Amino acid sequence: MSIKGIRIGVALCGSYCTYSVVIPEIQKMVDAGAIVIPIISTASQTTDSRFGKAQDHIDRIEKITGQKIIRTIVDAEPLGPKNMVDIIVAAPCTGNTLAKLAHAITDTPVLMAIKGHLRNEKPVVLALATNDALGLNMKNIGVLMSTKNIYFVPLGQDNYKTKPNSMVAKMDMIIPTIEEAINGKQIQPVIITY
């Protein structure tokens, strides 16, 4: 299946260390003919880190997509009622966003976009990047894996020696995961070896 013409909401959360691999995937979506609507979490809009300045990330994403990033809960809310996207991809999806989604908390633009989109019974893809996937967040992964219209980009332990609870999605599998999720299928295998 092709993603040409598919309207994809890409929601970025605060796992800044993965931006260097997520942003090129956004470029691949655009190059494949997708219409990408970017959304960013509140913290990601203002947090400068050793992985780059927030405004530099925003400028780059807006240049790639040709779209202004959705930055507020108010601006994210119409995504659902106006049926603005076919699928939402949270990439990277932090453990914090994962936990809030599993508990129906809507306090960021990313969560509002996802929850508004789910009301239309359309697919949401989660590309996790969390240090506690095999710890406190394991129960939230289980909840969301068994939730209708939620799909996961294949993920694995990225550094089991020094971060034994950490798991990160294989970001270069975002587009294949989208292709399956659009057809109502979870790409397999979900758990991979890095």
C-alpha positions as CSV (number, residue, x, y, z in Angstrom):
1,M,0.0,0.0,0.0
2,S,1.1,3.6,-0.6
3,I,0.7,6.5,1.7
4,K,0.3,8.9,-1.2
5,G,-2.5,11.3,-0.4
6,I,-3.0,10.0,3.2
7,R,-3.4,12.8,5.7
8,I,-1.1,12.0,8.6
9,G,-1.0,13.9,11.9
10,V,2.6,13.5,13.3
11,A,2.6,14.3,17.0
12,L,6.1,14.9,18.6
13,C,6.6,14.4,22.3
14,G,9.7,15.1,24.4
15,S,12.1,12.3,23.6
16,Y,14.5,14.7,22.1
17,C,17.3,12.1,21.5
18,T,15.1,10.5,18.9
19,Y,14.3,13.6,16.9
20,S,17.3,13.0,14.7
21,V,15.7,9.7,13.4
22,V,12.1,10.8,13.6
23,I,12.4,14.0,11.5
24,P,13.9,12.2,8.5
25,E,10.9,9.8,8.7
26,I,8.6,12.9,8.4
27,Q,10.6,13.8,5.3
28,K,10.0,10.3,3.9
29,M,6.3,10.6,4.4
30,V,6.2,13.9,2.5
31,D,8.4,12.5,-0.2
32,A,6.0,9.6,-0.5
33,G,3.1,12.0,-1.2
34,A,1.5,12.1,2.3
35,I,0.0,15.3,3.6
36,V,1.7,15.7,7.0
37,I,0.1,17.9,9.7
38,P,2.6,18.4,12.6
39,I,1.6,18.6,16.2
40,I,3.9,19.2,19.1
41,S,3.7,18.7,22.9
42,T,3.8,21.7,25.2
43,A,7.2,20.8,26.7
44,S,8.7,20.2,23.2
45,Q,7.9,23.7,22.1
46,T,10.2,25.3,24.6
47,T,12.8,22.8,25.8
48,D,16.3,23.3,24.4
49,S,18.4,20.2,25.0
50,R,21.8,18.8,24.0
51,F,19.9,17.3,21.0
52,G,19.0,20.8,19.7
53,K,17.0,23.9,20.2
54,A,13.2,23.6,20.2
55,Q,12.8,26.4,17.7
56,D,15.2,24.8,15.3
57,H,13.2,21.5,15.4
58,I,10.0,23.4,14.8
59,D,11.4,25.4,11.9
60,R,12.8,22.2,10.3
61,I,9.5,20.4,10.7
62,E,7.4,23.3,9.3
63,K,9.8,23.6,6.3
64,I,9.6,19.8,5.6
65,T,5.8,19.7,5.9
66,G,4.9,23.1,4.6
67,Q,2.5,23.3,7.5
68,K,2.4,25.3,10.7
69,I,2.8,23.1,13.8
70,I,-0.3,22.7,16.0
71,R,0.9,24.0,19.3
72,T,-2.1,24.3,21.6
73,I,-4.9,22.2,22.9
74,V,-7.4,24.6,21.4
75,D,-5.8,24.3,18.0
76,A,-5.6,20.5,18.3
77,E,-9.2,20.0,19.3
78,P,-10.7,20.5,15.8
79,L,-8.7,17.6,14.4
80,G,-11.4,15.1,15.5
81,P,-14.6,17.0,14.8
82,K,-13.4,18.3,11.5
83,N,-12.0,14.9,10.5
84,M,-8.7,16.6,9.4
85,V,-6.4,13.5,9.3
86,D,-6.7,9.8,8.3
87,I,-4.2,8.6,10.9
88,I,-2.1,10.1,13.8
89,V,1.4,9.0,14.6
90,A,2.9,9.9,17.9
91,A,6.6,9.8,17.2
92,P,8.4,9.9,19.5
93,C,5.7,8.9,22.1
94,T,7.1,9.3,25.6
95,G,6.2,7.2,28.6
96,N,4.5,10.3,30.0
97,T,2.2,10.6,27.0
98,L,1.7,6.9,26.9
99,A,0.6,6.8,30.6
100,K,-1.7,9.8,30.2
101,L,-3.3,8.3,27.1
102,A,-3.9,5.0,28.9
103,H,-5.6,6.9,31.6
104,A,-7.7,9.2,29.4
105,I,-5.8,12.4,30.4
106,T,-5.9,15.2,27.9
107,D,-3.6,18.0,28.9
108,T,-1.3,18.6,25.9
109,P,-1.9,19.3,22.2
110,V,-0.7,15.8,21.4
111,L,-3.1,14.1,23.7
112,M,-6.0,16.3,22.5
113,A,-5.2,15.4,18.9
114,I,-5.1,11.7,19.6
115,K,-8.2,11.6,21.7
116,G,-10.2,13.8,19.2
117,H,-9.0,11.5,16.4
118,L,-10.0,8.3,18.3
119,R,-13.5,9.5,18.6
120,N,-13.7,9.0,14.8
121,E,-12.6,5.4,15.2
122,K,-9.5,6.0,13.2
123,P,-6.0,4.6,13.7
124,V,-3.4,6.0,16.0
125,V,0.2,4.7,15.8
126,L,2.5,5.0,18.8
127,A,6.3,5.0,18.2
128,L,7.5,4.6,21.8
129,A,10.7,6.0,23.3
130,T,10.6,5.5,27.1
131,N,13.1,4.5,29.8
132,D,10.4,2.7,31.8
133,A,8.6,0.5,29.2
134,L,9.5,-2.6,31.1
135,G,8.9,-0.9,34.4
136,L,6.0,1.3,35.5
137,N,4.8,1.8,31.9
138,M,4.5,-1.9,31.0
139,K,0.9,-1.9,32.3
140,N,0.1,1.1,30.1
141,I,1.6,-0.6,27.1
142,G,-0.7,-3.6,27.8
143,V,-3.7,-1.4,28.1
144,L,-3.1,0.4,24.9
145,M,-2.1,-2.8,23.0
146,S,-5.5,-4.1,23.7
147,T,-7.3,-0.8,22.8
148,K,-9.1,-0.6,19.5
149,N,-7.5,1.6,16.9
150,I,-4.1,1.8,18.7
151,Y,-1.1,0.4,16.8
152,F,2.5,0.2,17.8
153,V,5.7,0.7,15.8
154,P,7.9,-2.4,16.5
155,L,10.0,-1.7,19.5
156,G,12.8,-3.3,21.5
157,Q,15.3,-2.8,24.3
158,D,17.7,-0.1,23.1
159,N,20.3,-0.6,25.8
160,Y,19.6,-3.4,28.2
161,K,22.9,-3.2,30.0
162,T,22.6,0.3,31.3
163,K,18.9,1.0,30.9
164,P,17.2,-2.4,31.4
165,N,13.6,-1.0,31.4
166,S,14.1,1.2,28.3
167,M,12.5,0.4,24.9
168,V,12.5,2.4,21.7
169,A,10.5,2.0,18.5
170,K,12.4,1.2,15.3
171,M,11.6,4.6,13.8
172,D,12.3,3.4,10.2
173,M,9.3,1.2,10.6
174,I,6.9,4.1,11.0
175,I,5.7,4.1,7.4
176,P,5.2,0.3,7.2
177,T,3.3,0.5,10.5
178,I,1.1,3.3,9.1
179,E,0.4,1.1,6.0
180,E,-0.8,-1.8,8.1
181,A,-2.7,0.4,10.6
182,I,-4.7,2.1,7.8
183,N,-6.0,-1.4,7.0
184,G,-6.8,-2.2,10.7
185,K,-3.8,-4.4,11.2
186,Q,-0.9,-4.4,13.7
187,I,2.4,-4.9,12.0
188,Q,4.3,-7.9,13.2
189,P,6.4,-8.7,15.1
190,V,5.8,-5.9,17.6
191,I,8.7,-6.8,19.9
192,I,12.0,-6.9,18.1
193,T,15.7,-7.2,18.9
194,Y,17.9,-4.2,18.5
